[in-house]
Amino acid sequence: MKVNVEVECSPEEARRFLGLPDVTRANDVYVDAMTNAMKGVGNFEQLQEVAKQVAPMGQLGLKLFQQLMESGATMGKGGADGAKKNED
């Protein structure tokens, strides 16, 4: 059986319903900081310097973060399976 449910609501209503935090002010601060940082960029070298400041480890840092998240998800799944095996 397949059931489709459509809910029509604003993003704010969806955020509240799901219990997610309101990060509007944090996002505004981040956008302002990025806008100010980009104002002084006039060429590619300056853009690279700004990118290094924002993400010091660049793509390697993003890859490490992804691996951390994947290993955490794997451990979480393994931990739940291990608890079920111990109960049996």
N, C-alpha and C positions, 0 to 999 in steps of 0.2 A: 504494500500500500504506500502510496506517495501522497503527501500532504504539503501544499504550498500555502504559506501564510505571508501576506503582504502587510507591512506596517508603514503608514505614512506619518513621518514626524520630522522635525527639524534636527540638525546635528546636535544642538544643545539638549533637546529632549532625549535623544538617543544616548548621549553621554551620561545624563543623569540616570536614565533607566538602567544602564549597564554598570553604574556605580564608578565610572571613571573620574579621575580628578580633573578639575578645571585648570588647564595649563595656559590659559590665554595670556596672563601677565608674563609668564616665563617665555612664551613664544614671542611676545612683543619685544621683550628685552633682547632676545637672540636676534630677531630680525633687525632691530635698531643697530646692534653691535656689528652685524654682518654688513649692513648698509654703510655704516661709518667706515668700516675697514675697506670696503670696495671703492669708496669715493677717491682714495688716493692712488688707485691702481690705474696706471697709464700705459703699461706695456706687459708683455707676457712674463718677464722676469719678476715684476712686482706681484703679478697674480700668483706665480708659483710660491713666492715668499708668504703671501697671505694664506695660501692653502697649507703650507707647512706649519704655520701658527695655529690654524684651526685643527688640523689633523697631523700632529707631529710625526707619527709613524706611517702616514700615508696609507697606501693599499695594504701594507703588511699589518698595520694596526687593525684595519677593518677585517682582514682575514683572521687574525688572532681573536677578535671579538666574536666572529661568526663561529669559530671552532669552540670557543668557550660556551656559547649558547647551545650549540649542538651537543657538546658533551654533557652539559647540565640537563638537557632534555632527555638524553640517553640514560643518564644516571637516575633521573626521576622516574622514568619508565621502568628501568631495571629494579629500582627500589620498591616500586609498587608490586611488580611481579614477584620479587623475593619475599615480600610480606605475605602475599597470598600463598606461596609455597610453604612457608613456615606454619601458616594456619591449618593447612591440610594435613 
